[in-house]
Amino acid sequence: MSVSTRRGTAVALVVAGLLLLGACAAGPNVAQSPGGYGFWWGLWQGAILPVTFVVSLFTDTVSVYEVDNNGNWYDVGFVLGIALFSAPVLALRGRGS
């Protein structure tokens, strides 16, 4: 195989990988509403995510993420809630012995 053929194959694989990853990207939230859940609900739901996840495995009435939210502020609260819960757990993980 020549060098130019290898480069062409590598470029084709990179482009195919990027297209595959791009297909997995989330789309717009069509259910977004200005009166939906905001920052504080996102913070709370991010903090209780581990419990919600376990419960959602056994029932269809509980979901991990609230679709009826007000957009970016809910997302910020959700991620911050996850971080506030997981940071102490990760910090105490190495103190076992």
ABEGO torsion letter per residue (X at the ends): XBAAAAAAAAAAAAAAAAAAAAAABBBBBAABBAABBBAAAAAAAAAAAAAAAAAAAABAABBABBABBAEAAAAAAAAAAAAAAAAAAAAAAAAAX
